[in-house]
Amino acid sequence: MRYWVGGLIAFVLALVQASSVQQFHILGVVPNLLLVLLTAWLVVRGLDDVLPMIGVAGISLGLIGLQAPGLVLLALLPLAGLGVIRELRVVHSDFLLFLVLVAAATVFYESVMVLGVMLAGGGHDLVAAFTRDMVPATAVNVAIAPPVYLVMRLARPDPRGRRLSY
């Protein structure tokens, strides 16, 4: 049941990201609410819960948005690799880990998207892409991250529900 709910949430958020969030430009970039929510889901719920959501979100956003479907899914896949860091428990503060993972996921996401544009014949200036796209996108996503994390922490299921006996 949790995979169905997570997939539905990912699909609805992909719709919101493609339709409504694209209207807001902060520091010249569009905040990636979907990426921030997937990262929050990864930190709060775990890697096994977020993997189906990455697939649903990547395919949905690619089909609904103006990007190539495979490119968006490929840009979201580094979240699975970043989930290993969460499972290792290197950082004991979940909030600090979340902020670091949001920054890293944004850099990976934007790098793949810029590389896709460059391979499709777009601009070839990496320095401009870094200064005008990656740095502001990372700052904006980290700035919108705390409220998303707070909502995810409050919506987290009771950990006692997974035990077999009391």
Phi, psi and chi 1 to 4 in degrees:
 res  aa     phi    psi   chi1   chi2   chi3   chi4
   1 MET       -  -36.4 -177.1   67.1  179.0      -
   2 ARG   -66.3  -29.8   65.7 -176.8 -179.3  178.3
   3 TYR   -71.0  -37.0  -63.1  123.8      -      -
   4 TRP   -66.4  -43.6  -70.9  102.2      -      -
   5 VAL   -65.5  -45.0  171.5      -      -      -
   6 GLY   -62.8  -40.7      -      -      -      -
   7 GLY   -65.0  -39.4      -      -      -      -
   8 LEU   -65.7  -42.4 -179.3   65.4      -      -
   9 ILE   -62.8  -42.0  -70.4  171.3      -      -
  10 ALA   -64.1  -40.6      -      -      -      -
  11 PHE   -65.4  -45.8  178.4   73.6      -      -
  12 VAL   -64.2  -41.1  168.9      -      -      -
  13 LEU   -68.8  -31.0 -159.5   57.5      -      -
  14 ALA   -65.2  -38.5      -      -      -      -
  15 LEU   -62.7  -45.2  -75.6  173.0      -      -
  16 VAL   -64.9  -41.7  170.0      -      -      -
  17 GLN   -62.5  -43.4  178.8   74.0   30.9      -
  18 ALA   -74.9  -28.7      -      -      -      -
  19 SER  -101.1  -49.0   62.4      -      -      -
  20 SER   -99.8  -44.6  -60.7      -      -      -
  21 VAL   -66.7  -26.1  177.6      -      -      -
  22 GLN   -63.6  -15.5  -64.7  -66.9  -29.2      -
  23 GLN   -80.1  -17.0  -55.5  -58.6  -42.1      -
  24 PHE   -98.8  122.9  -62.0  102.2      -      -
  25 HIS  -116.8  119.5  -68.4  -86.4      -      -
  26 ILE  -120.4  125.3  -56.8  168.4      -      -
  27 LEU    56.2   28.0  -62.7  176.2      -      -
  28 GLY    84.8    2.7      -      -      -      -
  29 VAL  -127.3  162.9  -64.6      -      -      -
  30 VAL   -96.1  128.7  174.9      -      -      -
  31 PRO   -64.0  142.2   12.2  -16.5      -      -
  32 ASN  -102.9   82.7 -163.1  -22.9      -      -
  33 LEU   -63.9  -34.1 -174.0   60.1      -      -
  34 LEU   -63.8  -44.5 -178.4   65.4      -      -
  35 LEU   -64.6  -40.3 -177.9   67.0      -      -
  36 VAL   -66.5  -41.8  173.3      -      -      -
  37 LEU   -66.5  -41.0  179.2   83.0      -      -
  38 LEU   -63.3  -37.0  -72.3  173.8      -      -
  39 THR   -69.2  -39.7  -51.3      -      -      -
  40 ALA   -64.4  -40.6      -      -      -      -
  41 TRP   -63.2  -38.1 -158.5  -73.5      -      -
  42 LEU   -62.9  -45.6  170.7   70.8      -      -
  43 VAL   -71.6  -40.7  171.3      -      -      -
  44 VAL   -82.0  -43.6  172.6      -      -      -
  45 ARG  -101.2  -27.1  -58.8  -75.8  -57.9 -109.5
  46 GLY   112.8  168.0      -      -      -      -
  47 LEU   -68.8  -38.0 -174.8   59.7      -      -
  48 ASP   -67.4  -26.1   56.9  -22.1      -      -
  49 ASP   -80.2  -31.4  -82.7    4.9      -      -
  50 VAL   -87.8  -20.8   82.7      -      -      -
  51 LEU   -59.9  -46.6  -75.7  176.8      -      -
  52 PRO   -65.1  -32.3  -17.5   26.5      -      -
  53 MET   -66.7  -35.3  -69.3  179.3   66.0      -
  54 ILE   -62.7  -44.0  -70.6  172.3      -      -
  55 GLY   -63.0  -48.3      -      -      -      -
  56 VAL   -63.7  -44.4  169.7      -      -      -
  57 ALA   -66.4  -42.4      -      -      -      -
  58 GLY   -65.2  -45.0      -      -      -      -
  59 ILE   -69.4  -42.2  -67.7  170.3      -      -
  60 SER   -64.4  -48.0  -60.0      -      -      -
  61 LEU   -66.4  -34.7 -171.2   59.1      -      -
  62 GLY   -67.4  -38.0      -      -      -      -
  63 LEU   -77.8  -36.7  -69.2  173.7      -      -
  64 ILE   -83.2  -41.5  -64.0  167.6      -      -
  65 GLY   -77.1 -168.7      -      -      -      -
  66 LEU   -98.7    6.2  -61.9  175.8      -      -
  67 GLN   -90.4  165.6  -60.3   92.7   -0.8      -
  68 ALA   -71.2  136.2      -      -      -      -
  69 PRO   -57.7  -42.1  -22.2   30.0      -      -
  70 GLY   -68.7  -30.4      -      -      -      -
  71 LEU   -68.8  -42.7 -175.0   63.0      -      -
  72 VAL   -66.3  -42.0  175.8      -      -      -
  73 LEU   -64.1  -40.4 -177.8   59.7      -      -
  74 LEU   -64.8  -35.3 -174.5   64.0      -      -
  75 ALA   -71.4  -27.3      -      -      -      -
  76 LEU   -86.5  -16.4  -72.4  174.6      -      -
  77 LEU   -62.5  -30.3  -80.2 -179.0      -      -
  78 PRO   -59.5  -17.3  -28.9   36.1      -      -
  79 LEU   -60.3  -34.7  -91.2  176.8      -      -
  80 ALA   -65.1  -39.7      -      -      -      -
  81 GLY   -68.3  -36.4      -      -      -      -
  82 LEU   -70.4  -22.9  -67.2  173.2      -      -
  83 GLY   -64.9  -25.3      -      -      -      -
  84 VAL   -64.9  -36.0  174.5      -      -      -
  85 ILE   -62.2  -39.8  -64.0  172.1      -      -
  86 ARG   -64.8  -40.9 -174.8 -118.0 -176.8 -144.8
  87 GLU   -69.5  -27.3  -61.1  -62.0  -34.4      -
  88 LEU   -74.9  -18.0  -70.0  175.1      -      -
  89 ARG    56.2   47.1  -67.2  -73.7  178.4 -162.7
  90 VAL   -71.0  -41.0  176.5      -      -      -
  91 VAL  -104.7  129.0  179.8      -      -      -
  92 HIS   -84.3  -20.6  -66.0  -69.7      -      -
  93 SER   -89.4  116.8  169.9      -      -      -
  94 ASP   -65.0  -35.7  -78.5  -12.9      -      -
  95 PHE   -67.3  -44.1 -178.2   69.5      -      -
  96 LEU   -64.8  -41.6 -179.4   61.5      -      -
  97 LEU   -60.6  -41.2  175.1   67.1      -      -
  98 PHE   -61.2  -46.4  170.8   63.0      -      -
  99 LEU   -63.1  -40.7  -67.6  178.8      -      -
 100 VAL   -65.7  -42.3  169.2      -      -      -
 101 LEU   -68.3  -34.4  -69.6 -177.4      -      -
 102 VAL   -63.9  -45.1  165.4      -      -      -
 103 ALA   -62.8  -46.2      -      -      -      -
 104 ALA   -65.7  -43.2      -      -      -      -
 105 ALA   -64.0  -36.9      -      -      -      -
 106 THR   -66.1  -42.7  -57.7      -      -      -
 107 VAL   -62.6  -44.5  168.5      -      -      -
 108 PHE   -63.6  -45.1  -75.2  130.2      -      -
 109 TYR   -60.8  -50.6 -177.4   88.1      -      -
 110 GLU   -66.6  -33.7  -64.8  -63.1  -29.7      -
 111 SER   -63.4  -44.3  -62.8      -      -      -
 112 VAL   -66.1  -40.5  170.1      -      -      -
 113 MET   -66.2  -42.2  -63.8  -54.3  -82.0      -
 114 VAL   -64.7  -41.7  165.7      -      -      -
 115 LEU   -62.5  -38.5 -175.7   64.8      -      -
 116 GLY   -63.8  -40.6      -      -      -      -
 117 VAL   -66.5  -41.7  167.8      -      -      -
 118 MET   -65.1  -41.1  -70.8  176.3   67.9      -
 119 LEU   -69.6  -26.1  -69.1  175.5      -      -
 120 ALA   -83.2   -0.4      -      -      -      -
 121 GLY   102.8   12.2      -      -      -      -
 122 GLY   -76.6 -159.1      -      -      -      -
 123 GLY   -63.1  157.1      -      -      -      -
 124 HIS  -121.5   20.4  -62.6  -73.1      -      -
 125 ASP   -97.6  100.6 -168.6    5.9      -      -
 126 LEU   -70.2  -35.2  -73.8  176.3      -      -
 127 VAL   -65.5  -43.3  174.5      -      -      -
 128 ALA   -65.5  -38.9      -      -      -      -
 129 ALA   -63.9  -38.2      -      -      -      -
 130 PHE   -68.7  -46.4 -176.9   75.3      -      -
 131 THR   -78.2  -32.3   57.5      -      -      -
 132 ARG   -97.2  -13.5  -74.3 -168.9 -131.6  147.0
 133 ASP  -122.7  -57.6 -173.6   34.5      -      -
 134 MET   -70.3  -46.7  -70.9 -175.8 -152.3      -
 135 VAL   -65.9  -49.1  172.4      -      -      -
 136 PRO   -64.4  -37.2  -20.6   30.7      -      -
 137 ALA   -64.7  -39.4      -      -      -      -
 138 THR   -64.6  -44.0  -56.8      -      -      -
 139 ALA   -63.5  -42.3      -      -      -      -
 140 VAL   -67.7  -43.5  167.3      -      -      -
 141 ASN   -66.9  -37.3  -74.2  -13.9      -      -
 142 VAL   -68.0  -33.6  169.0      -      -      -
 143 ALA   -69.6  -35.2      -      -      -      -
 144 ILE   -87.3   -4.0   66.6  168.7      -      -
 145 ALA   -68.5  -42.7      -      -      -      -
 146 PRO   -57.1  -43.5  -28.5   37.3      -      -
 147 PRO   -64.6  -36.2  -17.0   25.1      -      -
 148 VAL   -65.5  -41.2  174.1      -      -      -
 149 TYR   -65.0  -40.5  179.9   74.6      -      -
 150 LEU   -61.2  -44.7  178.6   65.1      -      -
 151 VAL   -63.8  -41.3  168.9      -      -      -
 152 MET   -65.8  -38.9  -79.0  -59.7  -60.5      -
 153 ARG   -66.4  -38.8  -71.8  -67.1  -71.1 -168.0
 154 LEU   -71.6  -28.5  -66.2  175.2      -      -
 155 ALA   -91.1    1.5      -      -      -      -
 156 ARG   -65.7  137.6 -178.8  176.8   65.5  176.2
 157 PRO   -70.7  159.5   24.6  -31.5      -      -
 158 ASP   -64.9  127.1 -171.3   19.3      -      -
 159 PRO   -65.9  -18.5   18.8  -25.4      -      -
 160 ARG   -70.7  -18.1  -69.9 -177.7  -69.5  155.8
 161 GLY   -67.9  -15.8      -      -      -      -
 162 ARG   -94.2   -6.8  -66.3 -170.3  178.5 -170.7
 163 ARG   -79.0  150.9  -70.4 -167.3  -66.1 -176.4
 164 LEU   -84.4  -28.0  -64.2  175.8      -      -
 165 SER  -144.7  167.1   63.9      -      -      -
 166 TYR   -99.2      -  -68.8   98.3      -      -
